[in-house]
Each structure stands twice: as C-alpha cells, then as structure tokens.
Amino acid sequence: MKKNGSPPDSSYTTLDYISFDKTRVKQLNELLLFWANRDSYSLPVGSNASRILAEAALLEVDNYLLSIGVKFCRFVDDYRLFAPNAHTAHYWLTQLIECLWLEGLTINQRKTKIEDVSTLKPNTGEESKVPAESKKKEKAAISEEPEPQFRLMAGYGGTIPTRFRTPNIAELAKLKDSDPGEIFESIKTKKITEPDDIKSFVKSVIGSEKFQYFSLAPDISDLFPQFTPYIVDVLIKYKDKIDASEKKSIQERFSNKLTSSEYLPEYLTITIVQLLGCEDYQDKKTLIDLFRELKRNAGAYIGRVLLDSIENLASRSDVLEIRKYFSRADSWEKRQIVRIVDKHLGEEEKRPFLKNILTQEARDMFLVEYIRPSKNKTTKKKK
C-alpha cells in the first residue's frame, strides 16, 4: 500500500482523531519521521509497535467496508476481499480504492489481482501423511506454472485502455473468419475475465463485420466493469454499423445501470452519461432524472458531464428547471448552465438572468467573458 501524497499522514491524523493526548500523538509522529529520515511514506509497518499503528490507521477504512457489506480480512496493510463473483469483486475493489484515497493511501497495483479461489485445494490436515518426495514434485510442478496476470484495479489511474484503437488492415484480415459468438461463450465460462478476452471479442466483431454482436456490450461490461469506457468508445465510433433496434436495446440496458441501486464509481457513471448523451443512444429522461437526484458528494466531474450531455437535448422547460440549480452549482457547472440558458432561451427571457450573474459572479472571469465578451474579441468577430 502506498501513500498518494495529497492528504496528511494517515496514521497521524487517525491517532489525532481518536486520542485525547495530542502531545503524545505528535511525539510519536516525530519519532516515526525521524526513523524514516523525515520521509513520510505509506503506513508505519515493520516492528510490532508499528503494526499496531498501521491497524489504527486503517480503522475507518475497515468500518466503511463493513458498512457496505464487503466480506474481507486484513493483516496490517494487506487486504483480502472474498466476493461471490468477479463482477462484485471489481466493484468492491473500486470502493476500497476510493476509501483509501480519502486517507491519503493507494493500493500497490503490482500486488493487486483478482483470483478464482474455487480451484484451490482445501487444507484437510492430511498434509503430514504425504511423502516428502511427492511434496517436492508437487512444489516443482506448481513453480513451473505461470504467475497470474496482474490487472488494473484503479479507475482513472490504471492500465486498462479507455479508447479503442482501430485494428490495421493486416489484423482485420486475420479476424475476417472469427466468430464473436464463440468468443463470448468462451468468456462466459471463465470465472475471471481477462483483458485480452474483451479485446479479442471487440476486434472479432469488427473484423468479421458481425456488428449485431455489439448488442452483448452491456454483458461484457458486467464481466469486466473497468472496460466500460473502452466498450462505450467502440459503440460510439461504430454506431452507424449497428442496427437501430440493437442501439435502442444497448441504450436501455446502460440506462438501467444508472438507475439501479448498485454502486457505480464516478468514472463509470461519467462514461455511461457520455453514451446516453451521444446521438443514436440518447436518453434525455434518464439524464434529467439523474441530474435532479445528483448529490453534492457524487463526484467532482459528474455534474459537468451531465450538463454537457443534456445541452443539445434540453427543451425550454428543462432549461428553466436546470437554471434553478445555478446557486447550488460549482464553478464548472455554473458555466455550463449559462451556456445552456444562452443557447435555448430567447433574448428577452435570458437577459435578466445573465445580467444578474454578471453581478453575482463578477470574480469568475470565464463566466464574465462568455456573457460579455471583451472589445477585442467582439472586434475580431466583426472583421
């Protein structure tokens, strides 16, 4: 587990919160910094005393995981999550990552992986009866097996591609006779979906030109949620190749992901919102409803992306409703609300609103410049 470098030292702030003796907490932190050559990095682990501090530093993280029903165990800074399937494992892991980030910590991606534990042999207590020679052979056989591939576990900061790269002519020629349906059935039989499985399916659909199989995109997204941005990018780039009824089905299924009670990380919500704001997949009702229910702690970027997606879909009544949220919006959302008002309302109807904003938001140079462009900009436009 690593420190992400943004908030203060995790162990210090946690101890400071739960302890009444602030002086001892400060002295303890100074001692740890002295041992670490003034380099505050990660959790204090090593000796037994440090282990206790590490346990205390992660108490809030443990409590959060318990509150949302995650089944896990932890030894110092090593977490083991026990999920019923890969889909749940991905979501639980994302929640752990987001909670650790609040404490100023991040996971070690090289050590983090999802494994199928159903294939592991249970400990029956009969190990002592196995001859030593058999143990050596078994150990040698195990050591020859390749290590499981490490996977992305973080949203924005991982190694999963978020954009689809069109295969070259040679690749497309090799994929011409491939069967996307067969690949999908093969993926479904696996307990753990690999990144290459998703890429193979998508490229097979394009190479074989069997675009009807893109109707399975929501299922693929469920098998490996972190590939959703990659899948959505493909759906947008190849929307003209997909039948209208299949696009409608895709739109409805991704809309259900937004309206269901299941937790969605910010980056996945943003991706689906962008799809539903795209031509051919548009779902104004779902986007408007999501905007109405948007919580202030939903994420730093969701509100702006929602308004971007609604901009070309909004009716006059939608704009009047959205305008009411201006006083509660953040700076990015305010600028987008002004754009929507300016675009959809008539001159007489929008003038009082924009004039009032010039007074209230005089310090926001971007808003002021948008509503009342400088003389140089106006002159250039006339020329």
C-alpha positions in Angstrom: 0.0 0.0 0.0 1.3 3.4 -1.0 0.8 7.0 0.0 -0.8 9.1 -2.7 0.8 12.3 -1.4 -2.3 14.5 -1.2 -3.7 14.5 2.4 -1.7 14.5 5.6 -0.1 11.3 7.0 -2.8 8.8 7.6 -1.6 7.3 10.9 -1.1 10.7 12.4 -4.5 12.1 11.5 -6.3 8.9 12.7 -4.5 8.8 16.0 -5.0 12.5 16.5 -8.8 12.0 16.0 -9.2 9.0 18.4 -6.7 10.1 21.1 -7.1 12.6 23.9 -3.4 13.2 24.4 -2.3 15.3 21.4 1.2 15.8 22.7 2.0 12.0 22.7 0.5 11.7 19.2 2.7 14.5 17.9 5.8 13.0 19.6 5.0 9.6 18.2 4.7 11.0 14.7 8.0 12.9 15.1 9.7 9.6 16.1 8.4 7.8 13.0 9.5 10.7 10.8 13.0 10.5 12.4 13.2 6.8 11.7 12.1 7.4 8.2 14.6 10.2 7.6 11.8 12.8 7.5 10.2 10.9 4.6 6.5 10.3 5.4 5.7 7.3 3.2 2.9 4.8 3.4 1.9 3.1 6.6 4.2 2.6 9.6 4.9 -1.2 9.4 7.8 -3.4 10.5 8.0 -3.9 14.2 5.2 -5.0 16.5 4.6 -1.4 17.7 4.4 -0.1 14.1 1.9 -2.8 13.3 -0.4 -1.5 16.0 -0.2 2.0 14.4 -1.0 0.6 11.0 -4.1 -1.2 12.4 -5.3 2.1 13.9 -4.7 4.0 10.7 -7.0 1.7 8.7 -9.9 1.5 11.2 -12.1 4.0 9.3 -11.4 2.0 6.0 -12.5 -1.2 7.8 -15.6 0.4 9.2 -16.6 1.6 5.7 -16.1 -1.7 4.1 -18.2 -3.4 6.8 -21.0 -0.8 6.4 -21.4 -1.7 2.7 -21.3 -5.4 3.2 -17.9 -6.2 1.9 -16.5 -9.6 3.2 -12.8 -9.2 3.9 -9.9 -9.8 6.2 -6.8 -7.7 6.8 -3.4 -8.3 8.2 -1.7 -4.9 8.8 -1.9 -3.3 5.3 -2.8 -6.5 3.3 -6.5 -6.8 2.4 -8.2 -9.9 1.1 -11.7 -9.4 -0.2 -14.0 -12.5 -0.7 -16.6 -11.8 -3.4 -19.1 -14.2 -4.8 -18.2 -13.4 -8.4 -15.8 -11.3 -10.5 -18.4 -8.6 -11.1 -18.8 -7.9 -7.3 -15.0 -8.2 -6.8 -14.4 -5.4 -9.2 -16.9 -3.1 -7.5 -15.8 -3.8 -4.0 -12.2 -3.2 -5.0 -13.1 0.1 -6.6 -14.8 1.2 -3.3 -11.7 0.1 -1.3 -9.5 2.2 -3.6 -11.8 5.3 -3.3 -11.9 4.9 0.5 -8.1 4.5 0.8 -7.7 7.7 -1.4 -9.5 9.7 1.2 -7.0 8.5 3.8 -4.1 9.5 1.6 -3.3 6.0 0.5 -3.3 3.9 -2.7 -3.1 0.3 -3.5 0.0 -1.3 -4.9 -1.2 -2.3 -8.4 1.6 -4.8 -9.0 0.5 -6.8 -6.0 -3.3 -6.5 -6.5 -5.1 -9.1 -8.5 -8.4 -11.0 -8.8 -8.1 -14.8 -8.4 -10.5 -17.7 -8.7 -10.2 -19.4 -5.3 -12.6 -22.2 -6.1 -9.7 -24.1 -7.7 -7.6 -24.0 -4.5 -7.3 -27.2 -2.5 -8.7 -27.1 1.0 -6.4 -27.8 3.9 -7.7 -31.2 5.2 -5.0 -31.8 7.8 -3.6 -34.7 5.8 -0.5 -32.9 4.6 1.8 -34.7 7.1 0.9 -38.1 5.5 2.1 -37.1 2.1 5.6 -38.5 1.4 8.4 -35.9 1.2 9.3 -36.9 -2.4 5.7 -36.3 -3.5 5.8 -32.8 -1.9 8.9 -31.9 -3.8 7.4 -33.0 -7.1 4.2 -31.1 -6.4 6.1 -28.0 -5.5 8.2 -28.2 -8.7 5.1 -28.6 -10.8 3.5 -25.6 -9.1 6.6 -23.4 -9.6 6.5 -24.2 -13.4 3.0 -22.7 -13.8 3.0 -19.0 -14.9 2.0 -16.4 -12.4 -1.5 -15.0 -12.7 -1.6 -11.8 -14.8 -1.9 -8.6 -12.8 -4.8 -6.5 -13.7 -5.9 -2.9 -13.4 -7.7 -2.2 -10.2 -8.0 1.6 -10.2 -10.4 3.7 -12.2 -8.6 6.6 -13.9 -5.1 5.5 -12.9 -4.8 2.0 -14.2 -3.6 0.3 -17.4 -6.9 -0.6 -19.0 -7.4 1.3 -22.2 -10.2 3.9 -22.3 -10.2 4.4 -26.0 -10.5 1.8 -28.8 -7.7 1.7 -31.4 -9.0 0.5 -34.8 -7.1 -2.6 -36.0 -4.9 -2.2 -39.0 -5.6 -3.9 -42.4 -3.5 -7.0 -41.5 -5.3 -7.5 -38.2 -8.7 -7.2 -39.8 -7.8 -9.7 -42.5 -6.9 -12.3 -39.8 -10.2 -11.6 -38.0 -12.4 -11.9 -41.0 -13.5 -15.5 -40.3 -13.6 -15.2 -36.5 -16.7 -16.0 -34.5 -17.7 -13.3 -31.9 -20.4 -15.6 -30.5 -18.0 -18.4 -29.8 -15.6 -16.0 -28.2 -18.3 -14.6 -26.0 -19.5 -18.1 -24.9 -15.8 -18.9 -24.0 -15.6 -15.7 -21.9 -18.8 -16.6 -20.0 -17.4 -20.0 -18.9 -14.5 -18.3 -17.2 -14.6 -17.3 -13.5 -12.2 -14.4 -14.1 -12.4 -12.5 -17.4 -9.0 -11.4 -18.8 -8.4 -8.0 -20.5 -7.3 -9.8 -23.7 -10.7 -11.6 -23.7 -12.6 -8.3 -24.0 -10.2 -7.0 -26.7 -10.5 -10.2 -28.7 -14.3 -10.1 -28.7 -14.5 -6.5 -29.8 -11.9 -6.9 -32.6 -13.6 -10.1 -33.7 -16.9 -8.2 -34.1 -15.3 -5.6 -36.2 -13.1 -7.9 -38.2 -15.9 -10.3 -39.1 -18.3 -7.3 -39.6 -20.9 -9.1 -37.4 -21.9 -5.9 -35.7 -25.1 -7.4 -34.3 -22.9 -8.9 -31.5 -22.4 -5.4 -30.1 -25.8 -5.9 -28.5 -23.8 -8.0 -26.0 -21.7 -4.9 -25.0 -23.6 -4.4 -21.7 -22.9 -8.1 -20.7 -19.2 -7.6 -21.5 -19.3 -4.5 -19.4 -20.7 -6.5 -16.4 -18.0 -9.1 -16.7 -15.2 -6.5 -16.5 -16.7 -3.1 -15.4 -13.4 -1.3 -15.8 -13.5 -1.9 -19.6 -16.7 0.1 -19.8 -15.0 3.3 -21.2 -13.3 1.2 -23.9 -16.6 -0.5 -24.8 -18.5 2.7 -24.9 -15.9 4.3 -27.1 -16.3 1.4 -29.6 -20.1 1.7 -29.5 -19.9 5.4 -30.3 -17.3 5.0 -33.1 -19.3 2.2 -34.8 -22.8 3.5 -34.2 -23.6 3.7 -37.9 -22.9 0.0 -38.3 -25.3 -1.1 -35.5 -29.0 -1.7 -36.2 -31.4 0.9 -34.7 -33.2 -1.7 -32.6 -30.0 -3.0 -31.2 -28.8 0.5 -30.3 -32.1 1.0 -28.5 -31.5 -2.1 -26.5 -28.0 -1.1 -25.7 -29.2 2.4 -24.6 -31.9 0.9 -22.3 -29.5 -1.5 -20.6 -26.9 1.1 -19.9 -29.7 3.4 -18.7 -30.7 0.7 -16.2 -27.1 0.7 -14.8 -27.5 4.4 -13.9 -31.0 4.0 -12.4 -30.3 0.7 -10.4 -29.4 0.9 -6.7 -26.0 -0.7 -7.4 -23.0 1.4 -6.6 -21.3 2.9 -9.6 -17.8 4.5 -9.4 -17.6 8.1 -10.7 -15.6 7.2 -13.8 -18.2 4.5 -14.8 -21.1 6.9 -14.3 -19.4 9.5 -16.4 -18.8 7.0 -19.2 -22.4 5.9 -19.3 -23.7 9.5 -19.2 -21.5 10.3 -22.2 -23.0 7.4 -24.1 -26.6 8.4 -23.3 -25.8 12.0 -24.5 -24.5 10.7 -27.8 -26.6 10.8 -30.9 -28.3 7.4 -31.6 -28.1 6.4 -27.9 -29.8 9.5 -26.4 -31.9 9.1 -23.2 -32.9 12.6 -22.1 -35.2 11.3 -19.4 -32.6 9.3 -17.6 -30.1 12.1 -17.8 -32.6 14.7 -16.4 -33.6 12.4 -13.6 -30.0 11.7 -12.7 -29.3 15.5 -12.6 -32.3 16.0 -10.3 -31.1 13.4 -7.9 -27.4 14.3 -8.1 -25.8 14.6 -4.7 -23.1 17.1 -3.9 -20.7 14.3 -3.0 -21.4 12.3 -6.2 -18.1 13.4 -7.7 -16.2 16.4 -8.9 -16.9 15.9 -12.6 -20.3 14.2 -12.9 -22.4 17.3 -12.8 -20.4 19.0 -15.6 -20.6 15.9 -17.8 -24.3 15.5 -17.2 -24.9 19.1 -18.3 -22.7 18.6 -21.3 -24.8 15.6 -22.4 -28.1 17.4 -21.7 -27.1 20.6 -23.6 -28.3 19.5 -27.1 -31.3 17.6 -25.8 -32.9 20.1 -23.4 -36.3 21.7 -24.1 -37.3 25.1 -22.8 -39.0 23.7 -19.7 -35.8 21.6 -19.0 -33.7 24.7 -19.2 -35.9 26.6 -16.8 -35.6 23.8 -14.3 -31.9 23.5 -14.7 -31.5 27.2 -14.3 -32.9 26.9 -10.7 -29.8 24.8 -9.7 -27.4 27.7 -10.5 -26.9 28.9 -7.0 -26.0 25.4 -5.7 -23.8 24.5 -8.6 -20.0 24.6 -8.6 -17.9 26.8 -10.9 -17.8 24.3 -13.8 -21.5 23.5 -13.6 -22.4 27.2 -13.5 -20.5 27.9 -16.7 -22.3 25.0 -18.4 -25.7 26.2 -17.1 -25.1 29.6 -18.6 -24.2 28.0 -21.9 -27.5 26.0 -21.9 -29.6 29.1 -21.0 -27.8 31.2 -23.6 -28.4 28.5 -26.3 -32.0 27.6 -25.7 -33.8 30.7 -24.3 -34.8 33.8 -26.2 -33.0 37.1 -25.9 -35.7 38.8 -23.7 -36.0 35.8 -21.4 -32.3 35.2 -20.8 -31.2 38.8 -20.5 -32.2 39.4 -16.8 -30.7 36.1 -15.7 -27.4 36.7 -17.4 -27.3 40.3 -16.2 -27.8 39.1 -12.6 -25.0 36.6 -13.0 -22.6 39.4 -14.1 -23.2 41.0 -10.7 -23.1 37.8 -8.5 -20.2 36.1 -10.3 -18.1 39.1 -11.1 -14.9 37.2 -10.0 -15.4 34.4 -12.4 -13.5 35.7 -15.4 -14.7 32.8 -17.6 -18.4 33.5 -17.0 -18.0 37.2 -17.4 -16.1 36.8 -20.6 -18.7 34.4 -22.0 -21.6 36.7 -21.2 -20.0 39.9 -22.1 -17.0 39.3 -24.5 -14.2 41.8 -24.4 -14.0 44.5 -27.1 -11.0 42.9 -28.8 -12.9 39.6 -29.1 -16.0 41.4 -30.5 -13.9 43.4 -33.0 -12.3 40.2 -34.3 -15.7 38.6 -34.8 -16.9 41.6 -36.8 -13.8 41.5 -39.0 
